[in-house]
Structures are given as structure tokens and as C-alpha cells.
Amino acid sequence: MYVVNKKYSVKRKKIMNRAEILNVKGFLLPSRTKNFKICDADICNIQVIDKKIAHSIVSSLVLKKYNRLVNQLLKMLVDSDDDSGDSYRQILDKIERFRLQVKNKYRAFLKKQELAKMSKQLTLIQKQAAIQLMEIQNSYYQERQSSRGR
């Protein structure tokens, strides 16, 4: 159920103007076109204030992004035959970018168990990529040292 009122919103029998509504913290619904069409009116921003509703929306959104990221990272780990280590650096960058995105945008709406589960699995992938990158760097360093000794 929703009410579309372009000018005012009623909260606790007090009429609030639009500037007061914008100060309320909530989850801003994402949209590709940045517009929603409701009752033949173009709505620019829909902000979900109820924590339970926001949690379900954010949880599904973040889990989709997380699963897509994990699948992509695992493919990169398995398929990488890279001698320079660029794919491992990309893996580490993507993990860090995802963590910052979750921290800045979604942390307030997710449960601690969900955050801990995602963090644990990403930490394992991050450690594996760091180990592989370190091995590549060590082998490169050893090759340079052996070629200098000749």
C-alpha cells in the first residue's frame, strides 16, 4: 500500500513539508532510469524507511551481487595462467570494492550474520589470491636474481 502526494506527507497527524521528509534516513530504491511510474506520476526517489522492508530488499540485492562476484572471482582464480599476477590484483581490487560498497551503502540494513558469512568467504578468496600473487612475485624475484648472478 502506498500514497502518492507530491507536496506533503502526513506523519503523526502533523503535516511535514518536503524538506523535512528528505532528512529521514532510509534505503533509497535503485532504478536504472532514476524514475518510477506510480499512478501516472513520475517519482524520482522512493525511500524505504521501515527496517524490515528495507532489510528484505537490501538482502536480496546484496546477495545477488555477492553471488555474482564470488562466481566471477572463483573463475578468475581457477582460469588464471597469468605470469604477471594481474588477475590476482584484479581479484583483490574487486573484493575491496565490494566491501567498501557494502560498508557505505548497505551495512545499516543487513544483519550481522549475513555480513559475517560474506566477509568470511571473501577473506578466504582474498587470502588465496594474495598467496598466489606472492608466489608469482617470489618466482619473478628469484629469476631476476639468478640471471644477475651469471
PLY file of the C-alpha trace (Angstrom):
ply
format ascii 1.0
element vertex 150
property float x
property float y
property float z
element edge 149
property int vertex1
property int vertex2
end_header
0.00 0.00 0.00
1.32 3.44 -0.87
0.18 7.02 -1.10
1.44 9.43 -3.72
1.34 13.02 -2.60
3.66 15.40 -4.42
3.55 18.26 -1.94
3.04 16.99 1.59
3.22 13.92 3.76
1.28 13.29 6.94
3.19 11.82 9.85
1.66 11.55 13.32
-1.13 13.90 12.33
1.41 16.62 11.56
1.87 17.88 8.04
5.52 17.86 7.04
6.89 19.64 4.03
9.20 18.02 1.51
12.44 19.32 3.07
11.62 17.66 6.38
10.94 14.35 4.65
14.33 14.34 2.93
16.14 14.31 6.30
14.68 10.92 7.22
17.17 8.04 6.98
16.14 5.12 4.84
17.10 2.96 1.87
16.82 4.70 -1.48
15.42 2.24 -4.03
17.68 1.74 -7.03
16.41 2.24 -10.55
18.13 2.23 -13.93
16.16 5.16 -15.23
16.09 7.01 -11.86
12.31 7.33 -12.22
9.38 5.25 -11.09
5.92 5.50 -12.63
3.19 5.33 -9.98
-0.41 6.39 -10.65
0.67 8.15 -13.84
3.13 10.26 -11.88
6.91 10.21 -12.26
8.51 9.66 -8.87
12.24 10.40 -8.66
13.13 8.99 -5.25
11.50 6.24 -3.25
12.95 5.86 0.18
12.08 2.82 2.30
12.07 3.79 5.96
10.75 0.59 7.54
13.78 -1.52 8.58
12.09 -4.88 7.91
11.09 -3.99 4.37
14.45 -2.34 3.69
16.26 -5.43 5.03
14.45 -7.79 2.66
15.10 -5.53 -0.34
18.75 -4.89 0.51
19.40 -8.51 1.44
18.20 -9.83 -1.91
20.05 -7.09 -3.79
23.36 -7.65 -1.97
23.14 -11.46 -2.14
22.70 -11.29 -5.92
25.75 -9.04 -6.23
27.69 -11.22 -3.80
26.92 -14.49 -5.59
27.80 -12.95 -8.95
31.08 -11.65 -7.50
32.03 -14.97 -5.89
31.37 -16.90 -9.10
33.42 -14.41 -11.09
36.28 -14.50 -8.57
36.38 -18.29 -8.45
36.50 -18.44 -12.25
39.36 -15.96 -12.24
41.23 -17.99 -9.61
40.83 -21.26 -11.49
41.40 -19.95 -15.01
44.31 -17.65 -14.30
47.51 -18.76 -16.03
48.92 -15.29 -15.57
52.64 -14.85 -15.04
52.38 -11.15 -14.20
49.74 -11.56 -11.47
47.31 -9.03 -12.95
44.30 -11.30 -12.48
45.14 -11.76 -8.79
45.40 -7.99 -8.36
42.02 -7.62 -10.05
40.55 -10.18 -7.65
41.88 -8.27 -4.66
40.59 -4.97 -6.07
37.10 -6.37 -6.73
36.88 -7.77 -3.22
37.90 -4.48 -1.68
35.49 -2.53 -3.90
32.60 -4.83 -2.89
33.47 -4.50 0.80
33.52 -0.72 0.61
30.22 -0.68 -1.25
28.56 -2.88 1.37
30.10 -0.83 4.17
28.97 2.52 2.79
25.57 1.69 1.32
24.09 -1.45 2.84
25.57 -2.21 6.27
22.78 -0.47 8.20
20.17 -2.69 6.58
21.90 -6.10 6.79
22.14 -8.46 9.75
25.45 -9.26 11.38
25.19 -12.95 10.42
24.86 -12.08 6.74
27.80 -9.69 6.91
29.94 -12.25 8.76
29.15 -15.01 6.24
30.05 -12.83 3.26
33.16 -11.50 4.97
34.39 -14.98 5.87
34.13 -16.34 2.33
35.61 -13.21 0.76
38.51 -13.34 3.23
39.29 -16.91 2.15
39.28 -15.95 -1.53
41.36 -12.87 -0.73
43.96 -14.93 1.14
44.21 -17.43 -1.73
44.69 -14.66 -4.27
47.30 -12.98 -2.06
49.21 -16.26 -1.70
49.17 -16.84 -5.47
50.30 -13.27 -6.10
53.12 -13.63 -3.58
54.28 -16.88 -5.24
54.39 -15.17 -8.63
56.34 -12.25 -7.21
58.79 -14.57 -5.44
59.40 -16.64 -8.58
59.93 -13.44 -10.60
62.37 -12.15 -7.98
64.28 -15.46 -7.94
64.53 -15.47 -11.74
65.96 -11.94 -11.68
68.47 -12.87 -9.01
69.62 -15.99 -10.88
70.00 -14.07 -14.17
72.10 -11.36 -12.46
74.46 -13.91 -10.96
75.57 -15.15 -14.34
0 1
1 2
2 3
3 4
4 5
5 6
6 7
7 8
8 9
9 10
10 11
11 12
12 13
13 14
14 15
15 16
16 17
17 18
18 19
19 20
20 21
21 22
22 23
23 24
24 25
25 26
26 27
27 28
28 29
29 30
30 31
31 32
32 33
33 34
34 35
35 36
36 37
37 38
38 39
39 40
40 41
41 42
42 43
43 44
44 45
45 46
46 47
47 48
48 49
49 50
50 51
51 52
52 53
53 54
54 55
55 56
56 57
57 58
58 59
59 60
60 61
61 62
62 63
63 64
64 65
65 66
66 67
67 68
68 69
69 70
70 71
71 72
72 73
73 74
74 75
75 76
76 77
77 78
78 79
79 80
80 81
81 82
82 83
83 84
84 85
85 86
86 87
87 88
88 89
89 90
90 91
91 92
92 93
93 94
94 95
95 96
96 97
97 98
98 99
99 100
100 101
101 102
102 103
103 104
104 105
105 106
106 107
107 108
108 109
109 110
110 111
111 112
112 113
113 114
114 115
115 116
116 117
117 118
118 119
119 120
120 121
121 122
122 123
123 124
124 125
125 126
126 127
127 128
128 129
129 130
130 131
131 132
132 133
133 134
134 135
135 136
136 137
137 138
138 139
139 140
140 141
141 142
142 143
143 144
144 145
145 146
146 147
147 148
148 149
